């Protein structure tokens, strides 16, 4: 196992490790039929949602492209039979069949040139009646003004098009100005969607 060397990342992990799971994830889990047990978490970070999913008796398949996050989860969930994690990005991950995909802010970092196939692979892995719970970066967001690398922004229309074979159960839009974790001025524009795949 590789060691975590980056001090800012260490500090970030320490800051968010105590955070609880997201409320929308809890609502998604409550919508799962009793016989549905397989969940994929994209970009799981330090496992804030995975912890809750495991506690609900679900089989969690998680991945993250950051080796530090993967190593933290391997330590955090060491010996947990219902948890499997691998180092991967969205463009190359092979999704197991599942009843719920969680993508909290991870789709922001999908290579725009690969997004169509990445979304196809993700959505096809969700079984009939299964759920998607995740976030999309809106067109007004200023994320990459201060951060390295391009991000994937989508308009309302583009997001709706992604869910042609789903029933949208919740759609929340965050459109606010403020400062990021580095104290720099930024504008957040995020769409959070909970949707069920049609039979």
TIMARFI-646786 format. One record per residue (C-alpha): chain; residue number from 1; x, y, z. Coordinates in steps of 0.25 Angstrom, whole numbers, plus 5000, padded with zeros to 4 digits. Layout:
NODE   chaine   num     px     py     pz
NODE        A   NUM      X      Y      Z
...
***
This chain:
NODE   chaine   num     px     py     pz
NODE        A     1   5000   5000   5000
NODE        A     2   5006   5014   4996
NODE        A     3   5007   5024   5007
NODE        A     4   5000   5037   5008
NODE        A     5   5011   5047   5006
NODE        A     6   5003   5060   5002
NODE        A     7   5001   5069   5014
NODE        A     8   4990   5077   5009
NODE        A     9   4983   5065   5005
NODE        A    10   4985   5059   5019
NODE        A    11   4979   5072   5025
NODE        A    12   4967   5071   5015
NODE        A    13   4965   5056   5019
NODE        A    14   4965   5060   5034
NODE        A    15   4955   5071   5032
NODE        A    16   4945   5063   5024
NODE        A    17   4946   5049   5030
NODE        A    18   4937   5052   5041
NODE        A    19   4926   5057   5032
NODE        A    20   4913   5049   5031
NODE        A    21   4907   5043   5019
NODE        A    22   4899   5052   5010
NODE        A    23   4884   5053   5012
NODE        A    24   4880   5050   4998
NODE        A    25   4888   5037   4999
NODE        A    26   4880   5033   5011
NODE        A    27   4867   5036   5003
NODE        A    28   4872   5028   4991
NODE        A    29   4875   5016   5000
NODE        A    30   4861   5017   5006
NODE        A    31   4855   5015   4992
NODE        A    32   4862   5002   4989
NODE        A    33   4854   4989   4989
NODE        A    34   4857   4980   5000
NODE        A    35   4864   4970   4991
NODE        A    36   4873   4980   4985
NODE        A    37   4887   4980   4991
NODE        A    38   4898   4985   4981
NODE        A    39   4903   4999   4981
NODE        A    40   4914   5006   4973
NODE        A    41   4920   5019   4979
NODE        A    42   4928   5027   4968
NODE        A    43   4939   5036   4974
NODE        A    44   4937   5031   4988
NODE        A    45   4947   5040   4995
NODE        A    46   4949   5036   5009
NODE        A    47   4937   5027   5010
NODE        A    48   4926   5037   5016
NODE        A    49   4915   5031   5008
NODE        A    50   4921   5017   5008
NODE        A    51   4921   5016   5023
NODE        A    52   4906   5018   5023
NODE        A    53   4903   5009   5011
NODE        A    54   4911   4998   5018
NODE        A    55   4903   5000   5031
NODE        A    56   4890   4998   5023
NODE        A    57   4895   4984   5019
NODE        A    58   4898   4988   5005
NODE        A    59   4909   4982   4997
NODE        A    60   4918   4994   4993
NODE        A    61   4927   4995   4981
NODE        A    62   4935   5007   4981
NODE        A    63   4946   5014   4973
NODE        A    64   4954   5027   4973
NODE        A    65   4965   5032   4964
NODE        A    66   4973   5037   4976
NODE        A    67   4982   5027   4982
NODE        A    68   4982   5034   4996
NODE        A    69   4966   5033   4996
NODE        A    70   4967   5018   4992
NODE        A    71   4977   5016   5003
NODE        A    72   4969   5023   5014
NODE        A    73   4957   5015   5010
NODE        A    74   4965   5002   5010
NODE        A    75   4970   5005   5024
NODE        A    76   4956   5010   5029
NODE        A    77   4948   4998   5024
NODE        A    78   4959   4987   5026
NODE        A    79   4953   4974   5028
NODE        A    80   4939   4979   5024
NODE        A    81   4933   4968   5015
NODE        A    82   4922   4977   5008
NODE        A    83   4933   4987   5003
NODE        A    84   4942   4986   4991
NODE        A    85   4950   4997   4985
NODE        A    86   4959   5000   4974
NODE        A    87   4968   5011   4968
NODE        A    88   4961   5016   4955
NODE        A    89   4955   5028   4948
NODE        A    90   4941   5029   4942
NODE        A    91   4946   5027   4928
NODE        A    92   4952   5013   4931
NODE        A    93   4944   5007   4942
NODE        A    94   4936   4994   4939
NODE        A    95   4923   4995   4946
NODE        A    96   4917   4983   4952
NODE        A    97   4902   4981   4951
NODE        A    98   4895   4989   4962
NODE        A    99   4883   4995   4968
NODE        A   100   4889   5009   4971
NODE        A   101   4900   5017   4966
NODE        A   102   4905   5029   4975
NODE        A   103   4913   5040   4968
NODE        A   104   4915   5051   4978
NODE        A   105   4923   5062   4970
NODE        A   106   4931   5051   4963
NODE        A   107   4925   5054   4949
NODE        A   108   4931   5068   4950
NODE        A   109   4944   5062   4946
NODE        A   110   4940   5053   4935
NODE        A   111   4948   5056   4922
NODE        A   112   4938   5063   4914
NODE        A   113   4943   5056   4901
NODE        A   114   4940   5042   4909
NODE        A   115   4927   5047   4916
NODE        A   116   4917   5041   4906
NODE        A   117   4923   5027   4907
NODE        A   118   4926   5028   4922
NODE        A   119   4911   5032   4925
NODE        A   120   4906   5020   4915
NODE        A   121   4914   5010   4924
NODE        A   122   4909   5016   4937
NODE        A   123   4895   5017   4933
NODE        A   124   4895   5003   4926
NODE        A   125   4900   4996   4939
NODE        A   126   4888   5001   4947
NODE        A   127   4877   4990   4947
NODE        A   128   4863   4992   4943
NODE        A   129   4856   5000   4955
NODE        A   130   4870   5004   4961
NODE        A   131   4874   5018   4964
NODE        A   132   4884   5028   4961
NODE        A   133   4888   5039   4972
NODE        A   134   4898   5049   4968
NODE        A   135   4903   5063   4964
NODE        A   136   4906   5070   4951
NODE        A   137   4914   5083   4950
NODE        A   138   4905   5094   4944
NODE        A   139   4910   5104   4933
NODE        A   140   4911   5116   4942
NODE        A   141   4921   5109   4952
NODE        A   142   4935   5115   4953
NODE        A   143   4942   5102   4958
NODE        A   144   4954   5102   4949
NODE        A   145   4958   5116   4950
NODE        A   146   4966   5113   4962
NODE        A   147   4968   5098   4961
NODE        A   148   4976   5090   4951
NODE        A   149   4970   5083   4939
NODE        A   150   4957   5084   4932
NODE        A   151   4944   5080   4938
NODE        A   152   4931   5075   4931
NODE        A   153   4919   5085   4931
NODE        A   154   4905   5082   4926
NODE        A   155   4893   5091   4924
NODE        A   156   4879   5087   4929
NODE        A   157   4875   5082   4915
NODE        A   158   4888   5073   4914
NODE        A   159   4885   5067   4928
NODE        A   160   4870   5064   4925
NODE        A   161   4875   5057   4912
NODE        A   162   4884   5048   4920
NODE        A   163   4871   5043   4928
NODE        A   164   4863   5039   4916
NODE        A   165   4861   5025   4921
NODE        A   166   4859   5030   4936
NODE        A   167   4848   5036   4944
NODE        A   168   4854   5048   4951
NODE        A   169   4850   5048   4966
NODE        A   170   4858   5059   4971
NODE        A   171   4865   5071   4965
NODE        A   172   4872   5081   4973
NODE        A   173   4880   5093   4968
NODE        A   174   4890   5100   4976
NODE        A   175   4894   5114   4970
NODE        A   176   4902   5122   4980
NODE        A   177   4914   5131   4981
NODE        A   178   4925   5130   4992
NODE        A   179   4939   5125   4995
NODE        A   180   4945   5112   4992
NODE        A   181   4954   5104   5003
NODE        A   182   4966   5112   4999
NODE        A   183   4958   5125   5002
NODE        A   184   4957   5129   4987
NODE        A   185   4944   5135   4982
NODE        A   186   4936   5125   4974
NODE        A   187   4922   5122   4968
NODE        A   188   4916   5109   4971
NODE        A   189   4906   5104   4961
NODE        A   190   4902   5089   4964
NODE        A   191   4890   5080   4960
NODE        A   192   4887   5069   4969
NODE        A   193   4879   5058   4963
NODE        A   194   4872   5046   4969
NODE        A   195   4865   5037   4958
NODE        A   196   4860   5023   4956
NODE        A   197   4862   5015   4943
NODE        A   198   4849   5011   4937
NODE        A   199   4845   4996   4935
***
